[in-house]
Structure formats: structure tokens, C-alpha cells
């Protein structure tokens, strides 16, 4: 995933949470909102409830790797945040990718 494809600033996250819509499955929550950017931008949120810093970073790396092949299929002009839930720690990578793809499909964010 390229740096230009990710949400980095606090105000971008705040705007997405405040104005966005959300969908959920047992592994993660999807929050999305329209944006002026020409391409989709993705952010990840993993709370301290998930575990320590090492575990949180591992979860973020797995989520980032799971979304990378799906990025070209996501329509442009949208900010997306994936919020991790506790069962994501023990989930298989294939289940994680399938869950994220299912949420994107449900939200109608595919081209």
C-alpha cells in the first residue's frame, strides 16, 4: 500500500468518523465517507483493548496487507477506516481478507 493511499492526519480520521457511515462484521468495522481525493484512501484503527503495542502493530500490518490487493477495485473519492475488533487477533489471514472484502461489497465501494 502506497503512502498516498493512506489516511494519516488526525483531522482526516475525525472527519471520517463524524460524517461517515459504518458497517461491521465480527472481525472489524468499516467507516466510510465521500472525499474530494481522486482515489480511495484507507486508514486503520486498533485500540489498546486489542493488546500491547507489538500486537496492535501486527494487526495493523495484517490489515494493510489484506487490503492492498483490493485497493485497485475500490472506487475513488472515498475515505475508508477499518477498526479492528478483538477476534481479529486469532483470525486466519484468509478470513480477514474475506471479511474486509465483504464489508467493501456491502457498502457498495467497488467500481
DSSP file (Angstrom, degrees, kcal/mol; ACC not computed):
  #  RESIDUE AA STRUCTURE BP1 BP2  ACC     N-H-->O    O-->H-N    N-H-->O    O-->H-N    TCO  KAPPA ALPHA  PHI   PSI    X-CA   Y-CA   Z-CA
    1    1 A X              0   0    0      0, 0.0     2,-0.1     0, 0.0    67,-0.1   0.000 360.0 360.0 360.0 128.0    0.0    0.0    0.0
    2    2 A X    >   -     0   0    0      1,-0.1     3,-1.3    66,-0.1     4,-0.2  -0.392 360.0-117.7 -78.0 156.8    1.4    3.4   -1.0
    3    3 A X  G >  S+     0   0    0      1,-0.3     3,-1.5     2,-0.2    -1,-0.1   0.833 114.4  60.5 -62.4 -32.7    1.6    6.3    1.4
    4    4 A X  G 3  S+     0   0    0      1,-0.3    -1,-0.3    37,-0.0    35,-0.1   0.677  99.0  59.2 -70.1 -15.2   -0.7    8.3   -0.9
    5    5 A X  G <  S+     0   0    0     -3,-1.3    37,-3.3    36,-0.1     2,-0.3   0.423  95.6  81.9 -90.4   0.6   -3.4    5.6   -0.4
    6    6 A X  B <  S-a   42   0A   0     -3,-1.5     2,-0.4    35,-0.3    37,-0.2  -0.812  75.0-125.8-115.9 150.1   -3.5    6.0    3.4
    7    7 A X        +     0   0    0     35,-1.9    37,-0.3    -2,-0.3    -2,-0.1  -0.748  38.4 158.5 -82.9 131.8   -5.2    8.4    5.9
    8    8 A X        +     0   0    0     -2,-0.4    -1,-0.2    35,-0.1     2,-0.1   0.686  39.4  83.8-123.6 -39.0   -2.6    9.9    8.2
    9    9 A X  S  > S-     0   0    0      1,-0.1     4,-1.7     4,-0.0     3,-0.5  -0.423  70.9-130.9 -82.3 147.1   -3.8   13.1    9.7
   10   10 A X  H  > S+     0   0    0      1,-0.2     4,-2.8     2,-0.2     5,-0.2   0.867 108.1  56.2 -59.7 -38.7   -6.0   13.3   12.8
   11   11 A X  H  > S+     0   0    0      1,-0.2     4,-2.3     2,-0.2    -1,-0.2   0.827 104.2  53.5 -67.6 -30.2   -8.4   15.7   11.1
   12   12 A X  H  > S+     0   0    0     -3,-0.5     4,-2.1     2,-0.2    -1,-0.2   0.910 111.8  44.8 -68.1 -41.9   -9.0   13.2    8.3
   13   13 A X  H  X S+     0   0    0     -4,-1.7     4,-2.7     2,-0.2     5,-0.2   0.935 113.3  50.5 -64.8 -45.9   -9.8   10.4   10.8
   14   14 A X  H  X S+     0   0    0     -4,-2.8     4,-2.5     1,-0.2    -2,-0.2   0.915 111.3  48.0 -59.0 -45.1  -12.1   12.8   12.8
   15   15 A X  H  X S+     0   0    0     -4,-2.3     4,-2.8     2,-0.2     5,-0.3   0.912 111.9  49.8 -62.4 -43.2  -14.0   13.9    9.7
   16   16 A X  H  X S+     0   0    0     -4,-2.1     4,-1.4     1,-0.2    -2,-0.2   0.916 113.9  44.7 -64.7 -43.5  -14.4   10.3    8.5
   17   17 A X  H  < S+     0   0    0     -4,-2.7    -1,-0.2     2,-0.2    -2,-0.2   0.909 117.5  45.1 -64.3 -41.7  -15.7    9.2   11.9
   18   18 A X  H  < S+     0   0    0     -4,-2.5    -2,-0.2    -5,-0.2    -3,-0.2   0.923 127.0  24.4 -72.0 -46.1  -18.0   12.2   12.3
   19   19 A X  H  < S+     0   0    0     -4,-2.8    -1,-0.2    -5,-0.2    -3,-0.2   0.505 104.9  99.2 -99.2  -5.8  -19.6   12.3    8.8
   20   20 A X     <  -     0   0    0     -4,-1.4     2,-0.3    -5,-0.3    13,-0.2  -0.212  63.9-127.9 -86.3 171.0  -19.2    8.7    7.8
   21   21 A X  E     -B   32   0A   0     11,-2.6    11,-2.5    86,-0.0     2,-0.4  -0.784  26.3-146.4-108.4 156.8  -21.4    5.6    7.7
   22   22 A X  E     -B   31   0A   0     -2,-0.3     2,-0.3     9,-0.2     9,-0.2  -0.950  18.4-179.8-133.2 151.1  -20.4    2.3    9.3
   23   23 A X  E     -B   30   0A   0      7,-2.3     7,-3.4    -2,-0.4     2,-0.3  -0.943  16.6-161.5-136.4 156.3  -20.8   -1.4    8.7
   24   24 A X  E     +B   29   0A   0     -2,-0.3     2,-0.3     5,-0.3     5,-0.2  -0.968  18.4 178.4-143.0 156.5  -19.5   -4.2   10.8
   25   25 A X        -     0   0    0      3,-2.2     3,-0.0    -2,-0.3    -2,-0.0  -0.841  55.5 -84.9-138.5 178.7  -18.7   -7.9   10.9
   26   26 A X  S    S+     0   0    0     -2,-0.3    61,-0.5     1,-0.2    62,-0.2   0.775 124.7  42.6 -61.6 -24.9  -17.1   -9.9   13.8
   27   27 A X  S    S-     0   0    0      1,-0.2    58,-2.4    60,-0.1    61,-0.3   0.843 122.9  -8.0 -91.4 -35.8  -13.5   -9.0   12.8
   28   28 A X  E     - C   0  84A   0     56,-0.2    -3,-2.2    59,-0.1     2,-0.4  -0.971  55.2-121.5-157.0 168.3  -13.7   -5.3   12.0
   29   29 A X  E     -BC  24  83A   0     54,-2.4    54,-2.8    -2,-0.3     2,-0.5  -0.933  21.0-146.9-115.8 139.7  -15.8   -2.3   11.5
   30   30 A X  E     -BC  23  82A   0     -7,-3.4    -7,-2.3    -2,-0.4     2,-0.4  -0.939  14.0-176.5-109.1 126.1  -15.8   -0.3    8.2
   31   31 A X  E     +BC  22  81A   0     50,-2.6    50,-2.9    -2,-0.5     2,-0.3  -0.991  14.3 171.7-119.7 127.3  -16.4    3.5    8.4
   32   32 A X  E     +BC  21  80A   0    -11,-2.5   -11,-2.6    -2,-0.4     2,-0.3  -0.971  12.5 169.4-140.9 153.0  -16.5    5.4    5.1
   33   33 A X  E     - C   0  79A   0     46,-1.9    46,-3.1    -2,-0.3   -13,-0.1  -0.981  39.7 -95.7-155.9 151.9  -17.3    8.8    3.7
   34   34 A X  E     - C   0  78A   0     -2,-0.3     2,-0.3    44,-0.2    44,-0.3  -0.388  43.9-177.0 -67.7 149.2  -17.0   10.6    0.3
   35   35 A X        -     0   0    0     42,-2.0    -1,-0.0     2,-0.2     0, 0.0  -0.958  38.3-116.8-144.2 162.3  -13.9   12.8   -0.1
   36   36 A X  S    S+     0   0    0     -2,-0.3    42,-0.0     2,-0.0    -2,-0.0   0.591  78.6 112.2 -76.7  -9.4  -12.5   15.2   -2.7
   37   37 A X  S    S-     0   0    0      1,-0.1    40,-0.4     2,-0.1    -2,-0.2  -0.353  71.5-132.5 -64.8 143.6   -9.4   12.9   -3.3
   38   38 A X  S    S+     0   0    0     38,-0.2     2,-0.3    39,-0.1    -1,-0.1   0.666  87.1  40.5 -73.1 -15.0   -9.4   11.3   -6.8
   39   39 A X  S    S-     0   0    0     37,-0.3    39,-0.3   -35,-0.1     2,-0.1  -0.854  97.1 -86.8-129.6 166.1   -8.5    7.9   -5.3
   40   40 A X        -     0   0    0     34,-0.3     2,-0.4    -2,-0.3    39,-0.2  -0.462  37.4-158.3 -71.6 140.9   -9.6    5.8   -2.3
   41   41 A X  E     - d   0  79A   0     37,-2.3    39,-2.9    -2,-0.1     2,-0.4  -0.984   6.6-159.2-124.4 136.1   -7.7    6.5    0.9
   42   42 A X  E     -ad   6  80A   0    -37,-3.3   -35,-1.9    -2,-0.4     2,-0.3  -0.906   9.8-178.1-121.9 139.3   -7.6    3.9    3.7
   43   43 A X  E     - d   0  81A   0     37,-2.6    39,-2.4    -2,-0.4     2,-0.4  -0.914  13.2-145.4-130.1 160.6   -6.8    4.2    7.4
   44   44 A X  E     - d   0  82A   0     -2,-0.3     2,-0.4   -37,-0.3    39,-0.2  -0.975   7.6-167.4-129.8 141.4   -6.6    1.6   10.2
   45   45 A X  E     + d   0  83A   0     37,-2.5    39,-2.6    -2,-0.4     2,-0.4  -0.990   8.6 173.7-131.6 124.4   -7.5    1.9   13.9
   46   46 A X        -     0   0    0     -2,-0.4    39,-0.1    37,-0.2    10,-0.1  -0.970  20.7-147.9-131.6 116.1   -6.6   -0.6   16.5
   47   47 A X    >>  -     0   0    0     -2,-0.4     3,-1.5    37,-0.4     4,-0.5  -0.256  28.4-106.7 -82.6 169.3   -7.4    0.2   20.2
   48   48 A X  T 34 S+     0   0    0      1,-0.3     3,-0.2     2,-0.2    -1,-0.1   0.637 112.4  76.9 -69.2 -13.8   -5.5   -0.7   23.3
   49   49 A X  T 34 S+     0   0    0      1,-0.2    -1,-0.3     3,-0.0     3,-0.1   0.781  87.8  60.6 -64.4 -25.5   -8.3   -3.2   24.1
   50   50 A X  T <4 S-     0   0    0     -3,-1.5     2,-0.3     1,-0.3    -1,-0.2   0.885 119.1 -90.3 -70.4 -39.8   -6.7   -5.4   21.4
   51   51 A X     <  -     0   0    0     -4,-0.5    -1,-0.3    -3,-0.2    -5,-0.0  -0.986  59.8 -26.8 158.6-164.3   -3.4   -5.7   23.2
   52   52 A X  S  > S-     0   0    0     -2,-0.3     4,-2.6    -3,-0.1     5,-0.2  -0.036  71.6 -87.1 -73.3-179.5    0.0   -4.2   23.6
   53   53 A X  H  > S+     0   0    0      1,-0.2     4,-2.5     2,-0.2     5,-0.2   0.866 125.5  52.9 -60.5 -40.6    1.9   -2.2   21.0
   54   54 A X  H  > S+     0   0    0      1,-0.2     4,-1.9     2,-0.2    -1,-0.2   0.930 113.1  43.6 -63.5 -45.1    3.5   -5.3   19.4
   55   55 A X  H  > S+     0   0    0      2,-0.2     4,-2.3     1,-0.2    -2,-0.2   0.895 113.1  51.7 -67.8 -40.6    0.1   -7.0   18.9
   56   56 A X  H  X S+     0   0    0     -4,-2.6     4,-2.2     1,-0.2    -2,-0.2   0.918 111.2  47.3 -62.7 -43.2   -1.6   -3.8   17.7
   57   57 A X  H  X S+     0   0    0     -4,-2.5     4,-2.4     2,-0.2    -1,-0.2   0.873 110.0  53.2 -67.0 -36.2    1.1   -3.2   15.1
   58   58 A X  H  X S+     0   0    0     -4,-1.9     4,-2.3    -5,-0.2    -1,-0.2   0.916 109.2  49.3 -62.8 -42.7    0.9   -6.8   14.0
   59   59 A X  H  X S+     0   0    0     -4,-2.3     4,-2.4     2,-0.2    -2,-0.2   0.913 111.0  49.8 -63.0 -42.9   -2.8   -6.4   13.5
   60   60 A X  H  X S+     0   0    0     -4,-2.2     4,-2.6     2,-0.2    -2,-0.2   0.907 110.3  50.2 -63.4 -41.7   -2.3   -3.2   11.5
   61   61 A X  H  X S+     0   0    0     -4,-2.4     4,-2.3     2,-0.2    -1,-0.2   0.912 111.6  48.1 -62.2 -42.1    0.3   -4.8    9.3
   62   62 A X  H  X S+     0   0    0     -4,-2.3     4,-2.0     2,-0.2    -2,-0.2   0.903 112.8  48.1 -65.6 -40.9   -2.0   -7.8    8.6
   63   63 A X  H  X S+     0   0    0     -4,-2.4     4,-1.8     2,-0.2    -2,-0.2   0.913 111.8  50.1 -65.2 -42.0   -5.0   -5.4    7.8
   64   64 A X  H  X S+     0   0    0     -4,-2.6     4,-1.4     1,-0.2    -2,-0.2   0.904 112.2  47.3 -62.5 -42.3   -2.7   -3.4    5.5
   65   65 A X  H  X S+     0   0    0     -4,-2.3     4,-0.6     1,-0.2    -1,-0.2   0.851 110.7  52.7 -68.4 -34.3   -1.6   -6.5    3.7
   66   66 A X  H  < S+     0   0    0     -4,-2.0     4,-0.3     1,-0.2    -1,-0.2   0.843 112.4  43.9 -70.2 -33.3   -5.1   -7.8    3.3
   67   67 A X  H >X S+     0   0    0     -4,-1.8     4,-1.2     1,-0.2     3,-1.1   0.733  91.9  84.0 -85.5 -22.8   -6.4   -4.5    1.8
   68   68 A X  H >< S+     0   0    0     -4,-1.4     3,-0.7     1,-0.3     4,-0.4   0.879  92.6  44.0 -52.6 -49.1   -3.5   -4.0   -0.7
   69   69 A X  T 3< S+     0   0    0     -4,-0.6    -1,-0.3     1,-0.2     3,-0.2   0.725 113.3  54.2 -70.7 -16.7   -4.8   -6.2   -3.5
   70   70 A X  T X> S+     0   0    0     -3,-1.1     3,-1.3    -4,-0.3     4,-0.7   0.668  85.5  85.8 -86.7 -17.6   -8.4   -4.8   -3.0
   71   71 A X  G X< S+     0   0    0     -4,-1.2     3,-1.3    -3,-0.7   -31,-0.2   0.873  83.6  54.1 -55.0 -45.3   -7.3   -1.2   -3.4
   72   72 A X  G 34 S+     0   0    0     -4,-0.4    -1,-0.3     1,-0.3    -2,-0.1   0.762 107.4  53.7 -63.6 -20.3   -7.5   -1.0   -7.3
   73   73 A X  G <4 S+     0   0    0     -3,-1.3    38,-2.6    -4,-0.2     2,-0.3   0.635  87.7  95.0 -87.0 -14.3  -11.1   -2.3   -7.1
   74   74 A X  B << S-E  110   0B   0     -3,-1.3   -34,-0.3    -4,-0.7    36,-0.2  -0.612  81.6-116.8 -80.9 134.3  -12.3    0.4   -4.7
   75   75 A X        -     0   0    0     34,-3.1     3,-0.2    -2,-0.3    -1,-0.1  -0.324  34.0-107.3 -69.2 153.7  -13.9    3.4   -6.4
   76   76 A X  S    S+     0   0    0      1,-0.2   -37,-0.3   -38,-0.1   -38,-0.2  -0.165  89.7  50.8 -76.6 170.5  -12.2    6.8   -6.0
   77   77 A X  S    S+     0   0    0    -40,-0.4   -42,-2.0     1,-0.2     2,-0.4   0.852  84.5 110.5  73.7  36.7  -13.3    9.7   -3.9
   78   78 A X  E     -C   34   0A   0    -44,-0.3   -37,-2.3   -39,-0.3     2,-0.5  -0.999  55.4-146.6-144.8 140.5  -13.8    7.9   -0.6
   79   79 A X  E     -Cd  33  41A   0    -46,-3.1   -46,-1.9    -2,-0.4     2,-0.4  -0.903  23.3-170.4-101.6 134.3  -12.1    7.8    2.8
   80   80 A X  E     -Cd  32  42A   0    -39,-2.9   -37,-2.6    -2,-0.5     2,-0.4  -0.985   9.7-171.3-129.6 134.3  -12.2    4.4    4.5
   81   81 A X  E     -Cd  31  43A   0    -50,-2.9   -50,-2.6    -2,-0.4     2,-0.5  -0.995   8.7-157.1-124.5 131.7  -11.3    3.4    8.0
   82   82 A X  E     -Cd  30  44A   0    -39,-2.4   -37,-2.5    -2,-0.4     2,-0.5  -0.942   9.1-160.7-105.4 123.7  -11.1   -0.2    9.2
   83   83 A X  E     -Cd  29  45A   0    -54,-2.8   -54,-2.4    -2,-0.5   -37,-0.2  -0.920  17.3-130.6-106.8 122.4  -11.5   -0.5   13.0
   84   84 A X  E     -C   28   0A   0    -39,-2.6   -37,-0.4    -2,-0.5     2,-0.3  -0.423  16.4-155.6 -74.3 143.8  -10.2   -3.8   14.5
   85   85 A X    >   -     0   0    0    -58,-2.4     3,-1.8    -2,-0.1     4,-0.3  -0.781  33.9 -98.8-111.6 162.8  -12.3   -5.9   16.9
   86   86 A X  G >  S+     0   0    0     -2,-0.3     3,-1.6     1,-0.3     4,-0.3   0.819 115.6  60.7 -54.3 -42.0  -10.9   -8.4   19.4
   87   87 A X  G >> S+     0   0    0    -61,-0.5     3,-0.6     1,-0.3     4,-0.6   0.646  85.2  80.6 -65.1 -10.4  -11.4  -11.6   17.4
   88   88 A X  G <4 S+     0   0    0     -3,-1.8     3,-0.4   -61,-0.3    -1,-0.3   0.771  79.6  68.3 -65.3 -24.5   -9.1  -10.3   14.7
   89   89 A X  G <4 S+     0   0    0     -3,-1.6    -1,-0.2    -4,-0.3    -2,-0.2   0.895 110.0  31.5 -62.1 -41.6   -6.1  -11.3   16.8
   90   90 A X  T <4 S+     0   0    0     -3,-0.6    -1,-0.2    -4,-0.3    -2,-0.2   0.428  95.9 115.3 -97.6  -0.3   -6.8  -15.1   16.3
   91   91 A X     <  -     0   0    0     -4,-0.6     2,-0.1    -3,-0.4    -3,-0.0  -0.384  69.8-111.7 -75.6 147.6   -8.4  -14.9   12.9
   92   92 A X     >  -     0   0    0      1,-0.1     4,-2.0    -2,-0.1     3,-0.2  -0.433  26.4-118.0 -71.2 151.8   -6.8  -16.6    9.8
   93   93 A X  H  > S+     0   0    0      1,-0.2     4,-2.6     2,-0.2     5,-0.2   0.879 114.5  54.5 -60.8 -39.2   -5.5  -14.2    7.2
   94   94 A X  H  > S+     0   0    0      1,-0.2     4,-2.3     2,-0.2    -1,-0.2   0.875 108.1  49.7 -64.0 -36.9   -7.9  -15.5    4.6
   95   95 A X  H  > S+     0   0    0     -3,-0.2     4,-2.5     2,-0.2    -1,-0.2   0.888 110.1  51.5 -67.0 -38.4  -10.8  -14.8    6.9
   96   96 A X  H  X S+     0   0    0     -4,-2.0     4,-2.2     2,-0.2    -2,-0.2   0.943 112.1  44.8 -62.7 -49.0   -9.5  -11.3    7.5
   97   97 A X  H  X S+     0   0    0     -4,-2.6     4,-2.4     1,-0.2    -2,-0.2   0.914 114.4  49.2 -62.7 -43.3   -9.2  -10.6    3.8
   98   98 A X  H  X S+     0   0    0     -4,-2.3     4,-2.3    -5,-0.2    -1,-0.2   0.895 110.9  50.6 -63.8 -40.2  -12.7  -12.1    3.0
   99   99 A X  H  X S+     0   0    0     -4,-2.5     4,-2.0     2,-0.2    -1,-0.2   0.901 111.5  47.0 -64.6 -41.6  -14.3  -10.1    5.9
  100  100 A X  H  X S+     0   0    0     -4,-2.2     4,-2.1     2,-0.2    -2,-0.2   0.905 113.0  49.1 -67.2 -41.2  -12.8   -6.8    4.6
  101  101 A X  H  X S+     0   0    0     -4,-2.4     4,-2.3     1,-0.2    -2,-0.2   0.888 109.3  53.2 -64.2 -38.8  -13.9   -7.6    1.0
  102  102 A X  H  X S+     0   0    0     -4,-2.3     4,-2.6     2,-0.2    -1,-0.2   0.908 108.7  49.0 -63.5 -42.1  -17.4   -8.4    2.2
  103  103 A X  H  X S+     0   0    0     -4,-2.0     4,-2.0     2,-0.2    -1,-0.2   0.910 111.2  49.4 -64.3 -42.1  -17.7   -5.1    4.1
  104  104 A X  H  X>S+     0   0    0     -4,-2.1     5,-2.3     2,-0.2     4,-0.6   0.904 112.7  48.1 -63.1 -40.7  -16.5   -3.2    1.0
  105  105 A X  H ><5S+     0   0    0     -4,-2.3     3,-0.9     1,-0.2    -2,-0.2   0.918 110.6  50.9 -64.1 -44.5  -19.0   -5.0   -1.2
  106  106 A X  H 3<5S+     0   0    0     -4,-2.6    -1,-0.2     1,-0.3    -2,-0.2   0.841 109.9  50.4 -62.8 -34.7  -21.8   -4.4    1.3
  107  107 A X  H 3<5S-     0   0    0     -4,-2.0    -1,-0.3    -5,-0.2    -2,-0.2   0.593 111.2-122.3 -80.3 -10.7  -21.0   -0.7    1.4
  108  108 A X  T <<5 +     0   0    0     -3,-0.9    -3,-0.2    -4,-0.6    -2,-0.1   0.844  67.9 136.7  74.1  34.1  -21.0   -0.5   -2.5
  109  109 A X      < +     0   0    0     -5,-2.3   -34,-3.1    -6,-0.1     2,-0.2   0.454  35.7 102.3 -95.9  -0.8  -17.5    0.8   -2.7
  110  110 A X  B      E   74   0B   0     -6,-0.4   -36,-0.2   -36,-0.2   -37,-0.1  -0.532 360.0 360.0 -79.8 151.7  -16.3   -1.4   -5.5
  111  111 A X              0   0    0    -38,-2.6    -1,-0.1    -2,-0.2   -37,-0.1   0.479 360.0 360.0 -66.1 360.0  -16.1    0.0   -9.0
